Amino acid sequence: MLSSAQLQQRRKQRIRTKLNKVSVGTPRLCVHRTNQHTYAQIVDQEGSRSLVLVGTVGKPGSSLKSGSNIDAAKFIGKKIAELALAKGIEKVVFDRSGYLYHGRVKALADAAREAGLKF
């Protein structure tokens, strides 16, 4: 029997494989969430390097009361979109990293869309 971490890793790999087949050359917006924080980064699929990274840890997220709620996810979504647009990235592919498209993940995606990212 597989643990929940192993099952999540399988979902994550399955999603990334499909995204790589469908969208060659388009940067990927990856989401990671923990019990205390939320992170988002835009990764160049060809070079496998991080172009933009934002999290609730550090300067941008220091003004938040909690890094693990929907308000924090909305803040991260807006911030990642602003930084991406400043670097000239307008279109990305959303990688939910095996998490359900619900709650913080959905709030982050919606806020990024509202701020101008297309996916």
mmCIF file of the C-alpha atoms, coordinates in Angstrom:
data_MODEL
# 
_entry.id   MODEL 
# 
loop_
_atom_site.group_PDB 
_atom_site.id 
_atom_site.type_symbol 
_atom_site.label_atom_id 
_atom_site.label_alt_id 
_atom_site.label_comp_id 
_atom_site.label_asym_id 
_atom_site.label_entity_id 
_atom_site.label_seq_id 
_atom_site.pdbx_PDB_ins_code 
_atom_site.Cartn_x 
_atom_site.Cartn_y 
_atom_site.Cartn_z 
_atom_site.occupancy 
_atom_site.B_iso_or_equiv 
_atom_site.pdbx_formal_charge 
_atom_site.auth_seq_id 
_atom_site.auth_comp_id 
_atom_site.auth_asym_id 
_atom_site.auth_atom_id 
_atom_site.pdbx_PDB_model_num 
ATOM 1   C CA . MET A 1 1   ? 0.000  0.000  0.000   1.00 0.00 ? 1   MET A CA 1 
ATOM 2   C CA . LEU A 1 2   ? 1.298  3.417  -0.948  1.00 0.00 ? 2   LEU A CA 1 
ATOM 3   C CA . SER A 1 3   ? 1.545  6.292  1.494   1.00 0.00 ? 3   SER A CA 1 
ATOM 4   C CA . SER A 1 4   ? -0.235 9.563  0.871   1.00 0.00 ? 4   SER A CA 1 
ATOM 5   C CA . ALA A 1 5   ? 3.089  11.233 0.025   1.00 0.00 ? 5   ALA A CA 1 
ATOM 6   C CA . GLN A 1 6   ? 3.795  8.599  -2.638  1.00 0.00 ? 6   GLN A CA 1 
ATOM 7   C CA . LEU A 1 7   ? 0.313  9.007  -4.102  1.00 0.00 ? 7   LEU A CA 1 
ATOM 8   C CA . GLN A 1 8   ? 0.763  12.789 -4.233  1.00 0.00 ? 8   GLN A CA 1 
ATOM 9   C CA . GLN A 1 9   ? 4.122  12.313 -5.957  1.00 0.00 ? 9   GLN A CA 1 
ATOM 10  C CA . ARG A 1 10  ? 2.469  10.107 -8.588  1.00 0.00 ? 10  ARG A CA 1 
ATOM 11  C CA . ARG A 1 11  ? -0.240 12.704 -9.238  1.00 0.00 ? 11  ARG A CA 1 
ATOM 12  C CA . LYS A 1 12  ? 2.400  15.416 -9.503  1.00 0.00 ? 12  LYS A CA 1 
ATOM 13  C CA . GLN A 1 13  ? 4.426  13.417 -12.041 1.00 0.00 ? 13  GLN A CA 1 
ATOM 14  C CA . ARG A 1 14  ? 1.338  12.510 -14.083 1.00 0.00 ? 14  ARG A CA 1 
ATOM 15  C CA . ILE A 1 15  ? 0.270  16.163 -14.295 1.00 0.00 ? 15  ILE A CA 1 
ATOM 16  C CA . ARG A 1 16  ? 3.754  17.354 -15.304 1.00 0.00 ? 16  ARG A CA 1 
ATOM 17  C CA . THR A 1 17  ? 4.045  14.707 -18.010 1.00 0.00 ? 17  THR A CA 1 
ATOM 18  C CA . LYS A 1 18  ? 0.756  15.813 -19.558 1.00 0.00 ? 18  LYS A CA 1 
ATOM 19  C CA . LEU A 1 19  ? 1.697  19.493 -19.329 1.00 0.00 ? 19  LEU A CA 1 
ATOM 20  C CA . ASN A 1 20  ? 5.040  18.889 -21.032 1.00 0.00 ? 20  ASN A CA 1 
ATOM 21  C CA . LYS A 1 21  ? 3.331  17.113 -23.934 1.00 0.00 ? 21  LYS A CA 1 
ATOM 22  C CA . VAL A 1 22  ? 0.685  19.777 -24.445 1.00 0.00 ? 22  VAL A CA 1 
ATOM 23  C CA . SER A 1 23  ? 2.614  22.995 -23.964 1.00 0.00 ? 23  SER A CA 1 
ATOM 24  C CA . VAL A 1 24  ? 6.158  22.841 -25.249 1.00 0.00 ? 24  VAL A CA 1 
ATOM 25  C CA . GLY A 1 25  ? 8.111  26.024 -24.599 1.00 0.00 ? 25  GLY A CA 1 
ATOM 26  C CA . THR A 1 26  ? 5.527  27.698 -22.365 1.00 0.00 ? 26  THR A CA 1 
ATOM 27  C CA . PRO A 1 27  ? 6.624  28.536 -18.804 1.00 0.00 ? 27  PRO A CA 1 
ATOM 28  C CA . ARG A 1 28  ? 4.932  26.597 -16.004 1.00 0.00 ? 28  ARG A CA 1 
ATOM 29  C CA . LEU A 1 29  ? 3.333  28.213 -12.933 1.00 0.00 ? 29  LEU A CA 1 
ATOM 30  C CA . CYS A 1 30  ? 3.981  25.721 -10.112 1.00 0.00 ? 30  CYS A CA 1 
ATOM 31  C CA . VAL A 1 31  ? 2.168  25.888 -6.792  1.00 0.00 ? 31  VAL A CA 1 
ATOM 32  C CA . HIS A 1 32  ? 3.422  24.435 -3.528  1.00 0.00 ? 32  HIS A CA 1 
ATOM 33  C CA . ARG A 1 33  ? 1.573  24.632 -0.253  1.00 0.00 ? 33  ARG A CA 1 
ATOM 34  C CA . THR A 1 34  ? 2.471  23.548 3.238   1.00 0.00 ? 34  THR A CA 1 
ATOM 35  C CA . ASN A 1 35  ? 0.582  23.744 6.496   1.00 0.00 ? 35  ASN A CA 1 
ATOM 36  C CA . GLN A 1 36  ? 2.058  27.170 7.217   1.00 0.00 ? 36  GLN A CA 1 
ATOM 37  C CA . HIS A 1 37  ? 3.009  28.730 3.874   1.00 0.00 ? 37  HIS A CA 1 
ATOM 38  C CA . THR A 1 38  ? 2.129  29.005 0.186   1.00 0.00 ? 38  THR A CA 1 
ATOM 39  C CA . TYR A 1 39  ? 4.640  29.299 -2.651  1.00 0.00 ? 39  TYR A CA 1 
ATOM 40  C CA . ALA A 1 40  ? 4.386  29.891 -6.400  1.00 0.00 ? 40  ALA A CA 1 
ATOM 41  C CA . GLN A 1 41  ? 7.096  29.938 -9.032  1.00 0.00 ? 41  GLN A CA 1 
ATOM 42  C CA . ILE A 1 42  ? 7.298  30.227 -12.776 1.00 0.00 ? 42  ILE A CA 1 
ATOM 43  C CA . VAL A 1 43  ? 9.677  27.682 -14.278 1.00 0.00 ? 43  VAL A CA 1 
ATOM 44  C CA . ASP A 1 44  ? 11.126 27.660 -17.779 1.00 0.00 ? 44  ASP A CA 1 
ATOM 45  C CA . GLN A 1 45  ? 10.408 24.136 -19.050 1.00 0.00 ? 45  GLN A CA 1 
ATOM 46  C CA . GLU A 1 46  ? 13.254 24.091 -21.545 1.00 0.00 ? 46  GLU A CA 1 
ATOM 47  C CA . GLY A 1 47  ? 16.041 25.217 -19.233 1.00 0.00 ? 47  GLY A CA 1 
ATOM 48  C CA . SER A 1 48  ? 14.469 23.941 -16.004 1.00 0.00 ? 48  SER A CA 1 
ATOM 49  C CA . ARG A 1 49  ? 15.248 27.155 -14.195 1.00 0.00 ? 49  ARG A CA 1 
ATOM 50  C CA . SER A 1 50  ? 13.097 29.341 -12.007 1.00 0.00 ? 50  SER A CA 1 
ATOM 51  C CA . LEU A 1 51  ? 12.172 32.670 -13.597 1.00 0.00 ? 51  LEU A CA 1 
ATOM 52  C CA . VAL A 1 52  ? 9.998  34.133 -10.833 1.00 0.00 ? 52  VAL A CA 1 
ATOM 53  C CA . LEU A 1 53  ? 9.508  32.930 -7.259  1.00 0.00 ? 53  LEU A CA 1 
ATOM 54  C CA . VAL A 1 54  ? 7.125  34.260 -4.602  1.00 0.00 ? 54  VAL A CA 1 
ATOM 55  C CA . GLY A 1 55  ? 6.185  32.838 -1.236  1.00 0.00 ? 55  GLY A CA 1 
ATOM 56  C CA . THR A 1 56  ? 4.639  33.876 2.037   1.00 0.00 ? 56  THR A CA 1 
ATOM 57  C CA . VAL A 1 57  ? 8.092  33.560 3.617   1.00 0.00 ? 57  VAL A CA 1 
ATOM 58  C CA . GLY A 1 58  ? 10.314 36.610 3.193   1.00 0.00 ? 58  GLY A CA 1 
ATOM 59  C CA . LYS A 1 59  ? 9.746  40.235 2.257   1.00 0.00 ? 59  LYS A CA 1 
ATOM 60  C CA . PRO A 1 60  ? 6.592  40.081 0.099   1.00 0.00 ? 60  PRO A CA 1 
ATOM 61  C CA . GLY A 1 61  ? 4.660  37.898 2.506   1.00 0.00 ? 61  GLY A CA 1 
ATOM 62  C CA . SER A 1 62  ? 5.861  39.403 5.760   1.00 0.00 ? 62  SER A CA 1 
ATOM 63  C CA . SER A 1 63  ? 2.836  41.709 5.960   1.00 0.00 ? 63  SER A CA 1 
ATOM 64  C CA . LEU A 1 64  ? 0.403  38.765 6.100   1.00 0.00 ? 64  LEU A CA 1 
ATOM 65  C CA . LYS A 1 65  ? -1.007 37.448 9.363   1.00 0.00 ? 65  LYS A CA 1 
ATOM 66  C CA . SER A 1 66  ? -0.967 33.859 8.149   1.00 0.00 ? 66  SER A CA 1 
ATOM 67  C CA . GLY A 1 67  ? 0.675  32.266 5.140   1.00 0.00 ? 67  GLY A CA 1 
ATOM 68  C CA . SER A 1 68  ? -1.726 29.373 4.955   1.00 0.00 ? 68  SER A CA 1 
ATOM 69  C CA . ASN A 1 69  ? -5.107 30.895 4.204   1.00 0.00 ? 69  ASN A CA 1 
ATOM 70  C CA . ILE A 1 70  ? -6.995 31.971 1.097   1.00 0.00 ? 70  ILE A CA 1 
ATOM 71  C CA . ASP A 1 71  ? -6.099 35.640 1.578   1.00 0.00 ? 71  ASP A CA 1 
ATOM 72  C CA . ALA A 1 72  ? -2.398 34.734 1.487   1.00 0.00 ? 72  ALA A CA 1 
ATOM 73  C CA . ALA A 1 73  ? -2.943 32.660 -1.651  1.00 0.00 ? 73  ALA A CA 1 
ATOM 74  C CA . LYS A 1 74  ? -4.677 35.603 -3.352  1.00 0.00 ? 74  LYS A CA 1 
ATOM 75  C CA . PHE A 1 75  ? -1.778 37.861 -2.376  1.00 0.00 ? 75  PHE A CA 1 
ATOM 76  C CA . ILE A 1 76  ? 0.750  35.379 -3.815  1.00 0.00 ? 76  ILE A CA 1 
ATOM 77  C CA . GLY A 1 77  ? -1.291 35.046 -7.026  1.00 0.00 ? 77  GLY A CA 1 
ATOM 78  C CA . LYS A 1 78  ? -1.344 38.817 -7.565  1.00 0.00 ? 78  LYS A CA 1 
ATOM 79  C CA . LYS A 1 79  ? 2.337  39.185 -6.736  1.00 0.00 ? 79  LYS A CA 1 
ATOM 80  C CA . ILE A 1 80  ? 3.481  36.369 -9.066  1.00 0.00 ? 80  ILE A CA 1 
ATOM 81  C CA . ALA A 1 81  ? 1.420  37.851 -11.906 1.00 0.00 ? 81  ALA A CA 1 
ATOM 82  C CA . GLU A 1 82  ? 2.900  41.326 -11.365 1.00 0.00 ? 82  GLU A CA 1 
ATOM 83  C CA . LEU A 1 83  ? 6.466  39.996 -11.365 1.00 0.00 ? 83  LEU A CA 1 
ATOM 84  C CA . ALA A 1 84  ? 5.821  37.788 -14.394 1.00 0.00 ? 84  ALA A CA 1 
ATOM 85  C CA . LEU A 1 85  ? 4.331  40.635 -16.410 1.00 0.00 ? 85  LEU A CA 1 
ATOM 86  C CA . ALA A 1 86  ? 7.291  42.816 -15.460 1.00 0.00 ? 86  ALA A CA 1 
ATOM 87  C CA . LYS A 1 87  ? 9.602  40.143 -16.924 1.00 0.00 ? 87  LYS A CA 1 
ATOM 88  C CA . GLY A 1 88  ? 7.511  39.899 -20.089 1.00 0.00 ? 88  GLY A CA 1 
ATOM 89  C CA . ILE A 1 89  ? 5.790  36.591 -19.303 1.00 0.00 ? 89  ILE A CA 1 
ATOM 90  C CA . GLU A 1 90  ? 2.116  36.781 -20.219 1.00 0.00 ? 90  GLU A CA 1 
ATOM 91  C CA . LYS A 1 91  ? 1.122  33.173 -20.892 1.00 0.00 ? 91  LYS A CA 1 
ATOM 92  C CA . VAL A 1 92  ? 1.859  30.241 -18.586 1.00 0.00 ? 92  VAL A CA 1 
ATOM 93  C CA . VAL A 1 93  ? 0.636  26.718 -17.927 1.00 0.00 ? 93  VAL A CA 1 
ATOM 94  C CA . PHE A 1 94  ? -0.819 26.081 -14.463 1.00 0.00 ? 94  PHE A CA 1 
ATOM 95  C CA . ASP A 1 95  ? 0.778  23.186 -12.587 1.00 0.00 ? 95  ASP A CA 1 
ATOM 96  C CA . ARG A 1 96  ? -1.151 22.405 -9.419  1.00 0.00 ? 96  ARG A CA 1 
ATOM 97  C CA . SER A 1 97  ? 1.515  19.847 -8.340  1.00 0.00 ? 97  SER A CA 1 
ATOM 98  C CA . GLY A 1 98  ? -0.941 17.126 -7.418  1.00 0.00 ? 98  GLY A CA 1 
ATOM 99  C CA . TYR A 1 99  ? -3.071 19.298 -5.147  1.00 0.00 ? 99  TYR A CA 1 
ATOM 100 C CA . LEU A 1 100 ? -6.810 19.523 -5.685  1.00 0.00 ? 100 LEU A CA 1 
ATOM 101 C CA . TYR A 1 101 ? -7.956 22.604 -7.582  1.00 0.00 ? 101 TYR A CA 1 
ATOM 102 C CA . HIS A 1 102 ? -9.763 23.879 -4.516  1.00 0.00 ? 102 HIS A CA 1 
ATOM 103 C CA . GLY A 1 103 ? -9.204 26.352 -1.713  1.00 0.00 ? 103 GLY A CA 1 
ATOM 104 C CA . ARG A 1 104 ? -5.775 27.985 -1.684  1.00 0.00 ? 104 ARG A CA 1 
ATOM 105 C CA . VAL A 1 105 ? -4.740 26.570 -5.069  1.00 0.00 ? 105 VAL A CA 1 
ATOM 106 C CA . LYS A 1 106 ? -7.890 27.856 -6.751  1.00 0.00 ? 106 LYS A CA 1 
ATOM 107 C CA . ALA A 1 107 ? -7.618 31.253 -5.038  1.00 0.00 ? 107 ALA A CA 1 
ATOM 108 C CA . LEU A 1 108 ? -4.017 31.631 -6.200  1.00 0.00 ? 108 LEU A CA 1 
ATOM 109 C CA . ALA A 1 109 ? -4.939 30.738 -9.780  1.00 0.00 ? 109 ALA A CA 1 
ATOM 110 C CA . ASP A 1 110 ? -7.928 33.096 -9.860  1.00 0.00 ? 110 ASP A CA 1 
ATOM 111 C CA . ALA A 1 111 ? -5.902 35.989 -8.448  1.00 0.00 ? 111 ALA A CA 1 
ATOM 112 C CA . ALA A 1 112 ? -3.144 35.431 -11.021 1.00 0.00 ? 112 ALA A CA 1 
ATOM 113 C CA . ARG A 1 113 ? -5.719 35.440 -13.825 1.00 0.00 ? 113 ARG A CA 1 
ATOM 114 C CA . GLU A 1 114 ? -7.310 38.645 -12.536 1.00 0.00 ? 114 GLU A CA 1 
ATOM 115 C CA . ALA A 1 115 ? -3.888 40.299 -12.369 1.00 0.00 ? 115 ALA A CA 1 
ATOM 116 C CA . GLY A 1 116 ? -3.232 39.567 -16.047 1.00 0.00 ? 116 GLY A CA 1 
ATOM 117 C CA . LEU A 1 117 ? -1.648 36.129 -16.470 1.00 0.00 ? 117 LEU A CA 1 
ATOM 118 C CA . LYS A 1 118 ? -3.211 33.935 -19.138 1.00 0.00 ? 118 LYS A CA 1 
ATOM 119 C CA . PHE A 1 119 ? -3.665 30.185 -18.616 1.00 0.00 ? 119 PHE A CA 1 
# 
